[in-house]
């Protein structure tokens, strides 16, 4: 008589259920929380970055209302579904794109690094008037236009303007006016320069325009 068979599985009532070792391993894997690998995290960040970069370009060219998710996804090289995997939707993506656009303008960095406000205005004006500054001009003009229609983008610009005032307030010459008023005047000057492409029909030399901007800056920063 053979010995009693070994129990390899669970016994429920009178029925013996035998589980293959591979199945048991699969069950354990299913019950174990999955961790996103380093490669997956890097790929996710890369996709988000690509979407933001694409959204900035499309936003600059088409504006807030004209920016389409299909075009953004195509430019980023991903599916439209990837947008909803990384952002809450169209508005969330465009607001984050605007935040990224503000950083890409480099105006705050120029303000921080310039030894004085006159140098800052000269360098920022050169940036905006340069042939390669078309994207910066479009971004700056579209940001301010969108801020008049979107409270979220208006809040972003308000945050940026507040930071700008903090950056320049200690360099406003005595008697030139309050830091807030001087910062606002400089920002208005920047927004005006961002519309330079509108005046392509005017045969004005950019160096001559820059010289006039610097004279305006000198007057702005002089004692009233």
C-alpha positions in Angstrom: 0.0 0.0 0.0 1.3 3.3 -1.0 1.8 6.0 1.6 -0.6 8.9 1.8 -0.1 11.5 -0.9 1.5 14.7 0.2 -0.6 17.8 0.3 0.8 20.3 -2.2 -2.0 22.8 -2.1 -4.9 24.0 0.0 -7.8 21.7 1.1 -11.2 23.1 0.9 -13.8 20.7 2.2 -13.0 17.3 0.6 -11.4 18.9 -2.6 -7.7 19.3 -2.9 -6.5 22.3 -5.0 -2.9 22.1 -6.2 -1.2 25.3 -7.2 1.7 25.3 -9.6 4.8 27.1 -8.2 4.7 29.6 -11.2 1.1 30.5 -10.3 2.0 31.0 -6.7 4.7 33.4 -7.7 2.3 35.2 -10.0 -0.1 35.6 -7.1 2.6 37.0 -4.9 3.6 39.5 -7.6 0.1 40.6 -8.1 -0.3 41.3 -4.4 2.9 43.2 -4.1 2.7 47.0 -4.9 4.6 47.9 -8.0 7.3 50.5 -7.9 8.0 52.7 -10.9 11.5 51.9 -12.1 14.1 54.6 -12.6 13.8 54.3 -16.4 10.0 54.7 -16.2 10.3 57.8 -13.9 12.9 59.4 -16.3 10.6 58.6 -19.3 7.7 60.2 -17.5 9.6 63.3 -16.8 10.9 63.4 -20.4 7.3 63.1 -21.7 6.1 65.9 -19.4 9.0 68.1 -20.5 8.4 67.4 -24.1 4.7 68.3 -23.7 5.6 71.6 -21.9 8.1 72.6 -24.5 5.6 71.8 -27.3 2.9 73.7 -25.5 5.1 76.8 -25.1 5.8 76.8 -28.9 2.2 76.3 -29.9 1.0 78.9 -27.3 3.5 81.4 -28.6 2.3 80.9 -32.2 -1.4 80.4 -31.7 -2.2 82.0 -28.4 -4.2 80.7 -25.6 -7.4 80.2 -27.6 -5.7 78.8 -30.7 -3.5 76.2 -28.9 -4.9 72.8 -29.8 -4.1 69.6 -27.8 -3.7 67.6 -31.0 -1.0 69.9 -32.3 0.8 70.0 -28.9 0.8 66.2 -28.7 2.0 65.8 -32.3 4.8 68.3 -31.8 5.8 66.5 -28.6 5.8 63.1 -30.4 3.3 61.5 -28.0 -0.4 60.6 -28.1 -3.1 63.0 -27.0 -3.8 60.6 -24.1 -0.4 61.4 -22.7 -1.5 64.9 -21.9 -4.2 63.6 -19.6 -1.7 61.3 -18.0 0.5 64.2 -17.0 -1.8 67.1 -16.7 -5.4 67.7 -15.5 -6.5 68.8 -19.0 -6.0 71.6 -21.5 -6.1 74.5 -19.1 -3.7 72.8 -16.6 -1.3 72.1 -19.4 -1.4 75.7 -20.8 -1.0 77.3 -17.4 2.0 75.1 -16.7 3.3 76.0 -20.2 2.9 79.7 -19.3 4.8 79.2 -16.1 7.6 77.5 -18.2 7.4 80.3 -20.7 7.9 83.0 -18.1 11.1 81.1 -16.9 12.3 80.7 -20.5 12.1 84.5 -21.1 15.2 84.9 -18.9 14.2 88.4 -18.0 14.3 87.7 -14.3 17.8 86.3 -14.6 18.9 89.3 -16.5 17.5 91.5 -13.8 19.3 89.6 -11.1 22.7 89.6 -12.9 22.7 93.1 -14.3 24.8 95.6 -12.2 22.1 98.3 -12.5 18.7 98.9 -14.1 20.0 100.8 -17.1 22.2 97.7 -18.0 19.2 95.4 -17.5 16.9 97.4 -19.8 19.6 97.6 -22.4 20.3 93.8 -22.3 16.6 92.9 -22.2 15.8 95.2 -25.1 18.6 93.7 -27.1 17.1 90.3 -26.4 13.6 91.3 -27.5 14.8 93.2 -30.6 17.2 90.6 -31.9 16.3 88.6 -35.0 16.4 85.4 -32.9 14.1 86.9 -30.3 10.9 86.2 -32.2 9.8 83.5 -29.8 10.5 85.6 -26.8 8.5 88.5 -28.3 5.5 86.2 -29.1 5.6 84.7 -25.7 5.6 88.0 -23.9 2.8 89.5 -25.9 0.7 86.3 -25.7 1.2 86.0 -22.0 -0.1 89.5 -21.4 -3.0 89.1 -23.8 -4.0 85.8 -22.2 -3.8 87.3 -18.7 -6.7 89.6 -19.7 -8.9 86.5 -20.4 -7.6 84.0 -17.8 -7.5 84.6 -14.1 -5.0 81.8 -13.6 -2.5 83.3 -16.1 -3.2 86.8 -14.6 -2.2 85.3 -11.2 1.0 83.9 -12.7 2.0 87.2 -14.2 1.2 89.0 -10.9 3.5 86.6 -9.1 6.2 87.3 -11.7 5.7 91.0 -11.5 5.9 90.9 -7.7 9.2 89.0 -7.9 10.5 91.5 -10.4 9.7 94.4 -8.0 11.6 92.5 -5.2 14.6 92.0 -7.5 14.9 95.6 -8.7 13.7 97.6 -5.7 17.2 98.1 -4.2 18.5 99.4 -7.5 16.0 102.1 -8.2 17.9 105.4 -7.9 16.7 107.8 -5.2 14.1 110.2 -6.6 13.3 108.1 -9.6 10.0 107.0 -8.1 8.7 104.0 -6.2 10.1 100.6 -7.1 6.5 99.5 -8.1 6.1 102.4 -10.5 9.6 102.0 -12.0 9.1 98.2 -12.4 5.7 98.8 -14.0 7.2 101.3 -16.5 10.0 98.9 -17.4 7.5 96.1 -17.9 5.3 98.3 -20.1 8.4 99.0 -22.1 9.1 95.3 -22.5 5.5 94.6 -23.6 5.8 97.3 -26.2 9.0 95.8 -27.5 7.3 92.4 -27.8 5.1 93.8 -30.5 8.0 94.9 -32.7 7.0 92.4 -35.4 3.8 94.3 -35.9 5.8 97.2 -37.1 7.8 95.4 -39.8 6.4 97.8 -42.4 8.3 100.6 -40.7 11.9 100.7 -42.0 13.4 101.5 -38.6 16.8 100.3 -37.7 16.9 98.2 -34.6 20.1 99.8 -33.3 18.5 103.2 -33.6 15.4 101.9 -31.8 17.6 100.5 -29.0 19.4 103.9 -28.7 16.1 105.6 -28.2 15.0 103.0 -25.6 18.2 103.6 -23.7 17.5 107.4 -23.7 14.0 106.7 -22.4 15.5 104.5 -19.7 17.9 107.2 -18.7 15.0 109.6 -18.3 12.9 107.0 -16.4 15.7 106.5 -13.9 16.6 110.1 -13.4 15.4 112.2 -10.4 11.9 113.6 -11.0 
